[in-house]
């Protein structure tokens, strides 16, 4: 690896204008591309002390051998050039928003003399119309079947069409009425084009106008006793209605937006986008990618650049021939760039991005971040999808036996264990400013969660009011867990030697057996101070178990007594396993904390009501479950609880509503 100081350019030689820079490795490969408003300020950041750099950035600057740059006239030019170089060089250290598959689209080949409707995963061609992407190919096939009943345009390939023209015989669709058969002259090219235009108008709108028109025609035909025509129009209106219902109404019919949700952890980013056209969700798509930075505005800028950078108003012929998948050219439901782009936060360089997008679209484009109302609710739905996609991605890795085995073997080697850690326990602390302190213990066996072994702890502290800090709380929880393990081991040893003088109560034995298995590895959330504190408990009790800490900021693995942490590669299955264990322990702890805090707040509210003792409080809690539901109750409903009479019900109602 090269020392960054060996190729660091002199500060005075770096221009202060906008530009795009490239880091290049000893083999001449471009490993990172970036842009800057001020090249000098940006590049200077890469050559600061390595300890202050993000691990991925640190690895990049030590992998590179030189850095070069190009000065441009404006930040808009910098955006365009950055995108072009990222697509050309595919640098390994850039965040690449790509998924592992292409998506099916519904295409209308309006550029042809006799347009056809088809399902495609190929790159988008100039002049055609594309709708989607669809997540399932059967969904688009179902839509095509319904659309053909109303808009009987050709769906055949060019070879079949030419063959029908030569022989004068249409294909099966022409015989059964699913195509008007322009190949044999049943309709002219202009008549066929008119049907295609109606189809495009329907797909570009909510469909209500065309459904209403078909319904009116049906009623007119029925009144004129043209019952066969009326039945045909009825079936067409029903088919259009079915297709329209498949597209969920989002907001107003004039809404034209791409809505992004993003979920980031220390290793990966999950992105979901909903394509909304004419107020309806026309498609959805997602990515999970490795990240270099946790700076969400910067990630969003990169996202916008990569999603829309491949569209130049019309897809070029060269791009059509070179592109390998739909990922090579980013398109949405009806046009590549919508009127609005909704993001959870404003991206870095928002103004420049809006100008850049508007210049490509040749119409204004707004980047917005809804904060309230229906728009914010829809944003939250997209974010929920991003969270779930991240969870599914992690679960898929956990379900991969090969990756789990590799992760456990990497932990054995990296931590110098005698064998792979088949049972790993993770601990985390949760509280609100020192109150309602709780802890969690999650268990992974053979690299996968074993949820029936998860446990909660209420942190008591020395005087029963909680520990002084997280370190003391972790010491208490580990001591309680390991003491129970030690007690069970002692009991089994005494039974093995026939010593029955001190047999625990059966209920106590059952409680101890919940902690019967000795862990091969204990993981605590935190750095060296937390790890050393936890190790003191292990040493004090004399338990032979390996203990490490996972520091969240840089994902460093700390071993007790070691001066420096173990740094696992960011793509390491072992690191991903530890991160998943840490996230699970945090989730489990915070869920228990919220429940406990909610019940504590409920208790504190009821304690202030005169005449309401513990038994009646318990009855109220059992009946209503929460203060909110209790406040919503009337005095008569309060009296339905055992032991609550009219006078006490009135007192409770007045206390909950602050009635004088």
MIVEX-525545 format. One record per residue (C-alpha): residue number from 1; x, y, z. Coordinates in steps of 0.25 Angstrom, whole numbers. Example, Ala and Ser with C-alpha at 12.3 -4.5 7.8 and 13.67 -1.06 7.14 Angstrom:
% MIVEX-525545
REC; nr; xx; yy; zz
REC; 1; 49; -18; 31
REC; 2; 55; -4; 29
This chain:
% MIVEX-525545
REC; nr; xx; yy; zz
REC; 1; 0; 0; 0
REC; 2; 5; 14; -3
REC; 3; 6; 25; 8
REC; 4; -4; 36; 4
REC; 5; 7; 46; 8
REC; 6; 16; 40; -3
REC; 7; 6; 45; -14
REC; 8; -1; 57; -7
REC; 9; -1; 69; -16
REC; 10; 4; 82; -11
REC; 11; -8; 90; -6
REC; 12; -4; 102; -14
REC; 13; -4; 94; -27
REC; 14; -19; 90; -24
REC; 15; -29; 99; -31
REC; 16; -40; 105; -23
REC; 17; -50; 104; -35
REC; 18; -61; 94; -36
REC; 19; -56; 81; -42
REC; 20; -56; 65; -42
REC; 21; -45; 57; -37
REC; 22; -40; 42; -38
REC; 23; -32; 34; -29
REC; 24; -24; 23; -37
REC; 25; -17; 11; -32
REC; 26; -3; 5; -36
REC; 27; -9; -3; -47
REC; 28; -15; 10; -53
REC; 29; -30; 6; -49
REC; 30; -39; 18; -45
REC; 31; -43; 14; -31
REC; 32; -51; 26; -27
REC; 33; -58; 38; -34
REC; 34; -63; 50; -27
REC; 35; -67; 65; -29
REC; 36; -65; 77; -21
REC; 37; -69; 92; -21
REC; 38; -55; 95; -17
REC; 39; -45; 84; -21
REC; 40; -34; 89; -11
REC; 41; -43; 89; 1
REC; 42; -49; 75; -3
REC; 43; -36; 68; -6
REC; 44; -29; 73; 6
REC; 45; -38; 65; 15
REC; 46; -33; 52; 9
REC; 47; -19; 55; 14
REC; 48; -22; 58; 28
REC; 49; -18; 48; 39
REC; 50; -23; 34; 36
REC; 51; -29; 33; 50
REC; 52; -39; 43; 46
REC; 53; -43; 37; 33
REC; 54; -55; 27; 31
REC; 55; -50; 13; 30
REC; 56; -54; 12; 16
REC; 57; -48; 25; 12
REC; 58; -35; 21; 19
REC; 59; -34; 8; 11
REC; 60; -37; 16; -2
REC; 61; -26; 26; 0
REC; 62; -16; 16; 4
REC; 63; -20; 7; -8
REC; 64; -18; 19; -17
REC; 65; -4; 23; -23
REC; 66; -8; 37; -29
REC; 67; -20; 47; -30
REC; 68; -23; 55; -42
REC; 69; -34; 65; -45
REC; 70; -41; 73; -56
REC; 71; -46; 87; -54
REC; 72; -60; 91; -59
REC; 73; -67; 103; -61
REC; 74; -79; 100; -52
REC; 75; -84; 91; -42
REC; 76; -94; 86; -52
REC; 77; -83; 82; -61
REC; 78; -76; 75; -49
REC; 79; -89; 67; -47
REC; 80; -90; 62; -61
REC; 81; -75; 58; -62
REC; 82; -75; 51; -49
REC; 83; -87; 42; -54
REC; 84; -80; 40; -67
REC; 85; -67; 35; -60
REC; 86; -74; 27; -50
REC; 87; -82; 19; -61
REC; 88; -69; 18; -69
REC; 89; -59; 13; -59
REC; 90; -69; 7; -48
REC; 91; -59; 11; -37
REC; 92; -59; 0; -26
REC; 93; -60; 11; -14
REC; 94; -72; 19; -20
REC; 95; -86; 15; -15
REC; 96; -92; 8; -26
REC; 97; -107; 7; -25
REC; 98; -111; -5; -33
REC; 99; -119; -18; -30
REC; 100; -116; -32; -34
REC; 101; -127; -33; -45
REC; 102; -134; -25; -56
REC; 103; -148; -22; -55
REC; 104; -160; -25; -65
REC; 105; -166; -13; -72
REC; 106; -179; -12; -81
REC; 107; -174; -5; -94
REC; 108; -182; 1; -105
REC; 109; -173; 2; -118
REC; 110; -179; 15; -122
REC; 111; -166; 18; -131
REC; 112; -171; 6; -141
REC; 113; -181; 8; -152
REC; 114; -190; -3; -146
REC; 115; -187; -1; -131
REC; 116; -188; -14; -122
REC; 117; -189; -16; -107
REC; 118; -179; -25; -100
REC; 119; -172; -29; -87
REC; 120; -157; -26; -87
REC; 121; -145; -25; -78
REC; 122; -137; -19; -89
REC; 123; -131; -5; -90
REC; 124; -141; 6; -93
REC; 125; -141; 11; -108
REC; 126; -143; 24; -113
REC; 127; -158; 28; -116
REC; 128; -164; 16; -109
REC; 129; -173; 17; -96
REC; 130; -169; 9; -84
REC; 131; -178; 6; -71
REC; 132; -173; 0; -59
REC; 133; -164; -5; -54
REC; 134; -172; -17; -48
REC; 135; -166; -26; -37
REC; 136; -173; -38; -42
REC; 137; -174; -42; -57
REC; 138; -187; -49; -55
REC; 139; -193; -36; -51
REC; 140; -190; -29; -64
REC; 141; -194; -41; -72
REC; 142; -208; -40; -65
REC; 143; -209; -26; -68
REC; 144; -206; -29; -83
REC; 145; -217; -39; -84
REC; 146; -227; -29; -78
REC; 147; -222; -18; -87
REC; 148; -223; -27; -100
REC; 149; -238; -28; -97
REC; 150; -240; -13; -99
REC; 151; -228; -9; -108
REC; 152; -226; -20; -118
REC; 153; -213; -16; -123
REC; 154; -202; -25; -128
REC; 155; -193; -32; -118
REC; 156; -186; -41; -128
REC; 157; -171; -41; -132
REC; 158; -166; -35; -145
REC; 159; -164; -49; -151
REC; 160; -178; -53; -148
REC; 161; -184; -40; -153
REC; 162; -176; -41; -166
REC; 163; -180; -55; -168
REC; 164; -195; -52; -167
REC; 165; -193; -41; -177
REC; 166; -187; -50; -187
REC; 167; -198; -61; -185
REC; 168; -210; -53; -183
REC; 169; -213; -61; -170
REC; 170; -213; -54; -156
REC; 171; -208; -61; -144
REC; 172; -217; -67; -133
REC; 173; -220; -53; -126
REC; 174; -225; -48; -139
REC; 175; -235; -60; -140
REC; 176; -240; -59; -126
REC; 177; -242; -44; -126
REC; 178; -230; -40; -117
REC; 179; -223; -33; -129
REC; 180; -229; -24; -140
REC; 181; -219; -31; -149
REC; 182; -213; -19; -157
REC; 183; -203; -30; -163
REC; 184; -215; -34; -173
REC; 185; -221; -21; -175
REC; 186; -233; -22; -166
REC; 187; -230; -8; -161
REC; 188; -221; 3; -167
REC; 189; -208; 7; -160
REC; 190; -215; 20; -156
REC; 191; -227; 12; -150
REC; 192; -217; 3; -142
REC; 193; -209; 16; -137
REC; 194; -222; 22; -132
REC; 195; -224; 10; -123
REC; 196; -210; 11; -118
REC; 197; -212; 25; -115
REC; 198; -224; 22; -107
REC; 199; -216; 11; -99
REC; 200; -205; 21; -96
REC; 201; -215; 32; -92
REC; 202; -221; 21; -82
REC; 203; -208; 17; -76
REC; 204; -204; 32; -74
REC; 205; -216; 35; -67
REC; 206; -225; 30; -55
REC; 207; -234; 23; -66
REC; 208; -247; 29; -60
REC; 209; -250; 37; -73
REC; 210; -249; 25; -82
REC; 211; -256; 16; -72
REC; 212; -268; 26; -72
REC; 213; -268; 27; -87
REC; 214; -269; 12; -88
REC; 215; -280; 11; -78
REC; 216; -288; 22; -85
REC; 217; -286; 14; -98
REC; 218; -291; 1; -91
REC; 219; -304; 8; -86
REC; 220; -306; 14; -100
REC; 221; -305; 1; -107
REC; 222; -314; -6; -96
REC; 223; -325; 5; -99
REC; 224; -324; 2; -114
REC; 225; -325; -13; -111
REC; 226; -311; -16; -116
REC; 227; -309; -26; -105
REC; 228; -296; -32; -111
REC; 229; -289; -19; -112
REC; 230; -294; -15; -98
REC; 231; -288; -28; -92
REC; 232; -275; -26; -100
REC; 233; -274; -11; -95
REC; 234; -278; -16; -80
REC; 235; -266; -26; -81
REC; 236; -257; -15; -86
REC; 237; -261; -5; -75
REC; 238; -259; -16; -64
REC; 239; -245; -19; -70
REC; 240; -241; -4; -69
REC; 241; -246; -3; -55
REC; 242; -238; -15; -51
REC; 243; -226; -10; -57
REC; 244; -228; 4; -50
REC; 245; -231; -2; -37
REC; 246; -217; -9; -37
REC; 247; -211; 5; -36
REC; 248; -212; 10; -22
REC; 249; -217; 25; -22
REC; 250; -206; 33; -15
REC; 251; -211; 47; -15
REC; 252; -216; 57; -26
REC; 253; -218; 53; -40
REC; 254; -207; 63; -44
REC; 255; -196; 57; -35
REC; 256; -184; 53; -43
REC; 257; -173; 49; -34
REC; 258; -162; 39; -30
REC; 259; -163; 36; -15
REC; 260; -150; 31; -9
REC; 261; -148; 24; 5
REC; 262; -134; 21; 10
REC; 263; -129; 13; 22
REC; 264; -114; 14; 26
REC; 265; -106; 6; 35
REC; 266; -91; 6; 37
REC; 267; -88; -4; 25
REC; 268; -100; -3; 16
REC; 269; -111; 6; 10
REC; 270; -125; 1; 6
REC; 271; -132; 10; -4
REC; 272; -147; 8; -8
REC; 273; -154; 17; -19
REC; 274; -169; 18; -22
REC; 275; -172; 23; -36
REC; 276; -185; 32; -35
REC; 277; -191; 36; -48
REC; 278; -205; 44; -49
REC; 279; -207; 41; -34
REC; 280; -205; 26; -35
REC; 281; -193; 17; -31
REC; 282; -189; 11; -44
REC; 283; -177; 4; -40
REC; 284; -166; 1; -29
REC; 285; -152; -2; -28
REC; 286; -140; -4; -18
REC; 287; -125; -5; -16
REC; 288; -116; -10; -5
REC; 289; -102; -5; -6
REC; 290; -89; -4; 2
REC; 291; -87; 10; 7
REC; 292; -74; 19; 9
REC; 293; -81; 29; 18
REC; 294; -92; 31; 27
REC; 295; -95; 45; 22
REC; 296; -109; 44; 17
REC; 297; -109; 57; 9
REC; 298; -97; 52; 2
REC; 299; -103; 38; -1
REC; 300; -115; 45; -6
REC; 301; -107; 53; -16
REC; 302; -100; 41; -21
REC; 303; -114; 34; -22
REC; 304; -120; 45; -31
REC; 305; -107; 46; -39
REC; 306; -107; 31; -42
REC; 307; -122; 29; -44
REC; 308; -125; 40; -54
REC; 309; -111; 42; -60
REC; 310; -113; 32; -71
REC; 311; -125; 40; -77
REC; 312; -122; 51; -87
REC; 313; -136; 54; -91
REC; 314; -136; 43; -101
REC; 315; -128; 30; -100
REC; 316; -117; 30; -110
REC; 317; -115; 19; -121
REC; 318; -101; 16; -115
REC; 319; -107; 14; -101
REC; 320; -117; 4; -107
REC; 321; -107; -4; -113
REC; 322; -97; -4; -101
REC; 323; -106; -5; -89
REC; 324; -107; -19; -83
REC; 325; -119; -17; -74
REC; 326; -130; -7; -70
REC; 327; -120; -3; -59
REC; 328; -112; 4; -70
REC; 329; -122; 14; -73
REC; 330; -131; 19; -61
REC; 331; -146; 20; -65
REC; 332; -158; 22; -57
REC; 333; -173; 19; -60
REC; 334; -176; 29; -71
REC; 335; -164; 38; -73
REC; 336; -150; 37; -68
REC; 337; -150; 50; -59
REC; 338; -163; 54; -52
REC; 339; -167; 68; -48
REC; 340; -164; 65; -33
REC; 341; -154; 56; -26
REC; 342; -157; 54; -11
REC; 343; -146; 51; -2
REC; 344; -145; 48; 13
REC; 345; -135; 60; 15
REC; 346; -130; 70; 6
REC; 347; -118; 65; -2
REC; 348; -104; 72; -3
REC; 349; -104; 83; -14
REC; 350; -119; 83; -15
REC; 351; -120; 95; -24
REC; 352; -109; 90; -34
REC; 353; -116; 76; -35
REC; 354; -130; 83; -38
REC; 355; -123; 92; -49
REC; 356; -116; 79; -54
REC; 357; -129; 71; -55
REC; 358; -137; 82; -61
REC; 359; -127; 84; -72
REC; 360; -128; 69; -75
REC; 361; -143; 69; -74
REC; 362; -144; 83; -81
REC; 363; -155; 86; -71
REC; 364; -154; 90; -56
REC; 365; -151; 79; -46
REC; 366; -153; 81; -31
REC; 367; -146; 73; -20
REC; 368; -155; 73; -7
REC; 369; -155; 67; 6
REC; 370; -170; 66; 12
REC; 371; -171; 67; 27
REC; 372; -186; 66; 30
REC; 373; -199; 62; 25
REC; 374; -202; 51; 14
REC; 375; -189; 53; 7
REC; 376; -181; 51; 20
REC; 377; -189; 38; 22
REC; 378; -186; 33; 8
REC; 379; -171; 36; 10
REC; 380; -172; 28; 23
REC; 381; -178; 16; 15
REC; 382; -166; 16; 6
REC; 383; -157; 17; 17
REC; 384; -163; 5; 24
REC; 385; -161; -2; 11
REC; 386; -146; 1; 11
REC; 387; -145; -4; 25
REC; 388; -152; -17; 22
REC; 389; -143; -18; 10
REC; 390; -131; -17; 18
REC; 391; -136; -27; 28
REC; 392; -139; -37; 17
REC; 393; -125; -35; 11
REC; 394; -119; -38; 25
REC; 395; -128; -50; 27
REC; 396; -124; -55; 13
REC; 397; -110; -55; 18
REC; 398; -113; -62; 31
REC; 399; -120; -72; 23
REC; 400; -108; -75; 15
REC; 401; -101; -87; 22
REC; 402; -88; -85; 14
REC; 403; -87; -70; 18
REC; 404; -91; -73; 33
REC; 405; -80; -84; 33
REC; 406; -70; -74; 27
REC; 407; -74; -64; 37
REC; 408; -72; -73; 49
REC; 409; -58; -78; 43
REC; 410; -54; -63; 42
REC; 411; -57; -60; 56
REC; 412; -49; -73; 61
REC; 413; -37; -68; 53
REC; 414; -38; -53; 56
REC; 415; -41; -55; 71
REC; 416; -31; -67; 73
REC; 417; -42; -76; 78
REC; 418; -40; -91; 79
REC; 419; -52; -94; 71
REC; 420; -63; -86; 64
REC; 421; -73; -79; 73
REC; 422; -85; -88; 71
REC; 423; -93; -80; 82
REC; 424; -91; -65; 83
REC; 425; -99; -56; 93
REC; 426; -100; -41; 91
REC; 427; -104; -31; 102
REC; 428; -109; -17; 101
REC; 429; -114; -6; 111
REC; 430; -126; 3; 108
REC; 431; -131; 15; 117
REC; 432; -137; 29; 116
REC; 433; -127; 38; 123
REC; 434; -124; 28; 134
REC; 435; -138; 24; 136
REC; 436; -145; 11; 133
REC; 437; -132; 4; 131
REC; 438; -133; -10; 124
REC; 439; -124; -19; 117
REC; 440; -125; -30; 106
REC; 441; -118; -43; 103
REC; 442; -119; -49; 89
REC; 443; -114; -62; 85
REC; 444; -109; -67; 72
REC; 445; -106; -82; 70
REC; 446; -98; -86; 58
REC; 447; -99; -72; 52
REC; 448; -114; -71; 53
REC; 449; -123; -64; 63
REC; 450; -130; -73; 73
REC; 451; -141; -64; 78
REC; 452; -147; -74; 88
REC; 453; -134; -72; 96
REC; 454; -134; -57; 96
REC; 455; -135; -51; 110
REC; 456; -139; -37; 117
REC; 457; -133; -31; 129
REC; 458; -137; -20; 138
REC; 459; -125; -13; 143
REC; 460; -126; -11; 158
REC; 461; -113; -4; 163
REC; 462; -108; -4; 177
REC; 463; -120; 2; 183
REC; 464; -131; -3; 174
REC; 465; -132; 10; 166
REC; 466; -123; 7; 155
REC; 467; -108; 7; 151
REC; 468; -100; 19; 151
REC; 469; -96; 18; 136
REC; 470; -96; 8; 125
REC; 471; -83; 2; 129
REC; 472; -89; -2; 143
REC; 473; -102; -7; 137
REC; 474; -94; -16; 127
REC; 475; -86; -21; 139
REC; 476; -99; -24; 147
REC; 477; -105; -31; 135
REC; 478; -93; -40; 132
REC; 479; -91; -44; 146
REC; 480; -106; -48; 148
REC; 481; -105; -56; 135
REC; 482; -92; -63; 138
REC; 483; -96; -66; 153
REC; 484; -108; -73; 148
REC; 485; -99; -81; 139
REC; 486; -90; -84; 150
REC; 487; -101; -88; 160
REC; 488; -106; -98; 150
REC; 489; -93; -104; 147
REC; 490; -90; -105; 162
REC; 491; -104; -112; 164
REC; 492; -101; -122; 153
REC; 493; -87; -125; 159
REC; 494; -93; -127; 173
REC; 495; -104; -137; 167
REC; 496; -93; -144; 159
REC; 497; -85; -147; 173
REC; 498; -98; -151; 180
REC; 499; -99; -138; 189
REC; 500; -114; -136; 190
REC; 501; -113; -127; 203
REC; 502; -115; -114; 195
REC; 503; -125; -117; 184
REC; 504; -131; -104; 179
REC; 505; -146; -102; 178
REC; 506; -152; -108; 165
REC; 507; -156; -94; 160
REC; 508; -142; -89; 163
REC; 509; -136; -100; 155
REC; 510; -145; -97; 143
REC; 511; -141; -83; 144
REC; 512; -126; -87; 144
REC; 513; -128; -96; 132
REC; 514; -132; -84; 124
REC; 515; -117; -80; 124
REC; 516; -112; -94; 124
REC; 517; -103; -93; 111
REC; 518; -89; -87; 113
REC; 519; -87; -77; 102
REC; 520; -74; -78; 93
REC; 521; -74; -63; 91
REC; 522; -80; -51; 98
REC; 523; -82; -38; 90
REC; 524; -85; -25; 97
REC; 525; -88; -12; 91
REC; 526; -77; -2; 92
REC; 527; -62; 0; 92
REC; 528; -50; -3; 101
REC; 529; -55; 3; 114
REC; 530; -68; -5; 113
REC; 531; -61; -18; 109
REC; 532; -51; -16; 121
REC; 533; -62; -14; 131
REC; 534; -69; -26; 125
REC; 535; -56; -35; 126
REC; 536; -55; -31; 141
REC; 537; -68; -39; 143
REC; 538; -63; -51; 135
REC; 539; -50; -51; 143
REC; 540; -57; -49; 156
REC; 541; -66; -61; 154
REC; 542; -55; -70; 148
REC; 543; -63; -73; 135
REC; 544; -55; -78; 123
REC; 545; -62; -70; 112
REC; 546; -57; -60; 101
REC; 547; -62; -46; 102
REC; 548; -62; -35; 91
REC; 549; -68; -21; 89
REC; 550; -73; -16; 76
REC; 551; -71; 0; 75
REC; 552; -82; 5; 66
REC; 553; -76; 17; 60
REC; 554; -65; 10; 53
REC; 555; -69; -4; 55
REC; 556; -56; -8; 62
REC; 557; -56; -21; 70
REC; 558; -49; -19; 83
REC; 559; -43; -30; 92
REC; 560; -40; -28; 107
REC; 561; -26; -23; 110
REC; 562; -22; -20; 96
REC; 563; -17; -7; 92
REC; 564; -23; -7; 78
REC; 565; -36; -13; 72
REC; 566; -37; -24; 62
REC; 567; -42; -18; 48
REC; 568; -50; -27; 40
REC; 569; -52; -24; 25
REC; 570; -65; -17; 23
REC; 571; -70; -28; 13
REC; 572; -66; -38; 24
REC; 573; -77; -49; 27
REC; 574; -71; -48; 41
REC; 575; -74; -33; 43
REC; 576; -88; -34; 37
REC; 577; -91; -45; 47
REC; 578; -86; -37; 58
REC; 579; -94; -25; 53
REC; 580; -106; -33; 52
REC; 581; -105; -38; 66
REC; 582; -102; -24; 71
REC; 583; -114; -19; 64
REC; 584; -123; -30; 69
REC; 585; -119; -28; 84
REC; 586; -121; -13; 82
REC; 587; -135; -15; 76
REC; 588; -139; -25; 87
REC; 589; -134; -16; 98
REC; 590; -141; -3; 93
REC; 591; -154; -11; 91
REC; 592; -154; -15; 105
REC; 593; -150; -2; 110
REC; 594; -162; 5; 103
REC; 595; -172; -5; 109
REC; 596; -166; -3; 122
REC; 597; -166; 12; 121
REC; 598; -180; 12; 116
REC; 599; -185; 4; 128
REC; 600; -177; 12; 138
REC; 601; -183; 25; 133
REC; 602; -197; 18; 134
REC; 603; -193; 14; 148
REC; 604; -188; 28; 152
REC; 605; -201; 35; 147
REC; 606; -210; 25; 154
REC; 607; -202; 27; 167
REC; 608; -206; 41; 168
REC; 609; -221; 38; 169
REC; 610; -226; 38; 183
REC; 611; -233; 25; 187
REC; 612; -227; 17; 175
REC; 613; -219; 6; 182
REC; 614; -210; -5; 175
REC; 615; -222; -15; 173
REC; 616; -231; -5; 166
REC; 617; -219; 0; 158
REC; 618; -216; -14; 154
REC; 619; -230; -16; 150
REC; 620; -231; -3; 142
REC; 621; -218; -6; 135
REC; 622; -223; -20; 131
REC; 623; -236; -15; 126
REC; 624; -231; -3; 118
REC; 625; -216; -6; 115
REC; 626; -212; 9; 114
REC; 627; -214; 23; 119
REC; 628; -219; 27; 105
REC; 629; -230; 17; 105
REC; 630; -233; 20; 119
REC; 631; -234; 35; 116
REC; 632; -244; 32; 104
REC; 633; -253; 24; 114
REC; 634; -265; 30; 120
REC; 635; -269; 30; 134
REC; 636; -279; 19; 131
REC; 637; -268; 11; 124
REC; 638; -259; 13; 136
REC; 639; -269; 7; 145
REC; 640; -269; -6; 137
REC; 641; -256; -9; 144
REC; 642; -257; -18; 157
REC; 643; -256; -9; 169
REC; 644; -258; 4; 162
REC; 645; -271; 11; 167
REC; 646; -278; 24; 162
REC; 647; -270; 33; 172
REC; 648; -257; 27; 169
REC; 649; -260; 27; 154
REC; 650; -263; 42; 155
REC; 651; -250; 44; 162
REC; 652; -242; 36; 152
REC; 653; -248; 43; 140
REC; 654; -246; 57; 146
REC; 655; -231; 53; 149
REC; 656; -228; 48; 135
REC; 657; -235; 60; 129
REC; 658; -230; 71; 139
REC; 659; -244; 75; 142
REC; 660; -245; 84; 154
